[in-house]
Amino acid sequence: MAGKKTFAVIADIHGNLLALDAVLADIDRQGIGGIINLGDHLSGPLDPSGTAERLMQRPMMAIRGNHDRHLLTIPPDAMGPSDRFAAARLTDGHRAWLASLPATLDLGDVFACHARPQEFACHARPQEDDSYLLEEVQEDGTVLPRSLPEIATLLDGIRARVVLSAHSHCPRLLRLDDSRFVLNPGSVGCPAYQDETPYPHRMETGHPVASYAVIGWTPAGDLDVTFRHVAYDHLAASAQAARNGRPDWAEALRTGRIGRG
């Protein structure tokens, strides 16, 4: 993408400062013009406070995710263990920063090369921050790609040519029948997890490296996307999770898989 204005799209850091620092260094080495952050910044058994400080110091466009909302709205004794770990380590300044972030962001034309809005950012879906956009979970726990017509219905009313969406932690790019694109950059800090909603299931990338995406537009007006997978000291992050009493996270960070016995 040399010679074009580009943006990095990051998401789902989940308090993994080691992974975040590696991704930010990779972004800086490439001379990328800006960062769009799709949320879920701090929740996890790693370094939520250090991650908050790093993000607050770094200029970027950011929105909040479902776990960021949990940290602001759910009493600690009703939180899940990852949220509760993070909540106990955040300052009032960290919470004020999270509260300042919008739930979605109509980016307009951040590339200043088109006449109409190009990018819209949400954590999961435009109307919901905790439901998958590109995937659907079956009752038996199987995760399948959602059909293009269903995705288009969920994006009804969004005019942007590119919808940036995260939440599943799995990198994906697809083109809808109406020529809109949907981009999930993957997860910076959490390559695998288990969830109970809407049915018990796993989301796994199958690798332990940090993921993000770089987007830009060609002179002809075509979308140009590169997925980046950045090595970092994932074994140190895994050991950190183990010390903090989370063997499930330790496995996920070490292998990119989880709950395989």
N, C-alpha and C positions, 0 to 999 in steps of 0.2 A: 504493500500500500504506500510505497514511497511516493512523495510528492502530493498526496491527497490529505485532506483534513480527516483525522480519524478520532474515534473515541473508544476507550476501553469500557466494557460492560462487565461489572463484577456483581456477585450476589452470594448470599448464604455463607458469610464468613464464620458465624457461630463462635466468636471469641477465639479463633485460632490465629493468634498474632504471628506465629512463625510462618504460617502459610500466607497471611496478608502481606507481611514484609517482603516475602519472596515475589509475590505478584506485583506489588508496587515497584520493586526494583526492576522487574521485567518490563513494566509499563514505561518506566523512566528510560531504560536503555533504548527503547524503540522510539522515543520522542513523541509519544502519543499525546494528542492535544488536550484531552480531558477524560474524566471518568464519570460514568453513570452507575450508581450503586442501587441495586434492587432490594436491599433490606435483609432482615434477619442477621443483624450485625454481631450480637453479643452472647446469645443464649448458648450455653455449653460449658463443660467442665474443664475449661482451659484457662484463658486469661481475658475475661470480659473487660476488666478495668483497663488493662493495657491496650486492648483493641479499641475501646472507646476513645482513649486519649489519642491514639494514632489517627483515627478517623476524624476526630474533631480538629486536628491540626492540618488535615489535608483537604484542600479545596476540591469539591466534587458535587455533582448533583445526586441527591440521595432521597430515597423514600423508605418508609418503615414496612417491615414484614409482620407476619402474624405473631412471631415470638417477640418482636419489639413491642407490639401491642400488649401481649401478655404481661411483659415486664412493667407496663404502665397501668394496667387495669385489673389484674388478678391479685388477690391477697397471697402473700408468700406461702401460707399453709395450704392453699388450694392449687399451687403451681405444680407442674411436673418437675422432676429433679434437675433438668438442664436449666430451666428458667429460674428455679429456686437458687441454684448455685450462682448464677449470674446476678440475680437481684440482691443477694447478700453482699456483693462486692462493688456495687455501683454507688457513685456519689450523687448528690442532688444535681450537680452540674451535668453528669452523664444522663440522668433522667430528663432534665430540661432539654438537652440536645435531642434525645429520642422524641420527645413530645413536639419538637419544632418541625419534625419531618412530615411531609404529606403522605397520604396513603397511596396516591397515584400522582403521576406527573405527565402532563401534556407538554412534550418538549418543544413543540413548534418545529422550527427549522433550525436545529442546532448546527447544521453544517452550512447554513447561509448560502445554499446553492439551488434552492427550489422555491417555487412560488407558494406551495401549500404545505401544511404540517406533515412531517415525515415520521416522527417517532413518538410513541406513547409508552410510558413505563408503568408497570404494576408489579406487585410481588408475585401474585398467582393469577387471579382473574381480575378484570376491572372492577367488579362488584364485590369480590370476596378475596380475602388475603390468605385463606387457608384451604382452598380447593384447587386441585390440579386443572390446568387449562389443556395441556397436550396429552394427558394420560387419563385413563379411567381404571378404577380398581374393581375387580370382580369379587363376588362373595367368597370365593375360594382363595383370595389373596393374589391372584394373577393380575399383573399390571399390563394393560394393553394400550396401544396408541389410540387416541380418540379420533373419530372420523373427521375429515375436513369440514363437512357440512355442520357437524355439531360444534366444532371450534368456531366457525364463522358465526353461528347463532350466539355463542357466548361473547363474541366480540361485536355484536350488533351495536351500531352507533359510534364505533371508534373509526375515525376517518384516516388516521395515520397509516402510512404505507408499511411501517414496521412497528410491531408490538413487541416490547421487551418484557419478558415474563420469566420468573424463576421458580422457586418453591420445591420443585421435584429433585433438584441438585444434579440433574442429568442434562448434559449439553445436547441441544437439538436446534435445527433450523428447518423450517418447512415453509412452503409457499401455498397459500390458499387459492382456491379457484378464481377468486376475484383479484388476484395478483398481490394481495397483501402478504407480507412475511411475518412470521412469528419466530423470535429468537429466544432461546433459553441458554444463558452463558455457562451453565453448570455452577458448581459450588467451589468457592475458594477454600473453605475450611472443613467441610464434612462430606466425604465421598460416599458414605453409605449410612442408612438409618432404618429403623423399624418404626411403624406407625400403626395405630389402631383404628384410624378414621379414613374412609367410611367403613372399611373392614380391615382386619389385621393384614399387613403386607410389608414387604421390604422394597426399598429403593437402593440400588447399588450401581456404582459406576464400574466397579471391578478393577480400579487402580487407586493408588494412594496419593497421587499428585494433585496440586491445586489447579483448578480450571477457571478460565474466564474467556471472553471473546473480544475481538476488535472489529468495529464496524466502520464503514465509510461508503462513499458513493463515487462511482467512476464518472469521468467527464460526460459519458453518455447517459448518466442518470440511473445506472444499474447498481444495486446493492452489492457491496463487497464485504465478505465476512471471513475472518480467520479465527479459528478456535485455538487457544493457547493452553498448554498443559505444562505446568511449571514444577520442577522438582524442588523440594525443600526438605528439611530434616523432619520427615514425618514420623520417624521412630522416636524422636524426642517428644513430639506432640502426643504420640501414643503412650509413651511413658508418663507424661504429665496427666493424661486422662486416667491411667491406672492408679497413679498416686492419689488422685482425687476420687477414687472409689467407683470408677465407671469402666468396668472391663468391656462393656459393649462398645463404647466409644474407642477404647484402646484397640479393639479388633478392627473396627471400621477404619480408623486412621492408619493402622499398620497394613491393611490388605485391600481396602476398598470394597470389602464384603462384610456381612454381619449375620450373626445368628445361624451359622452353618454347623454348629456343634463341634 
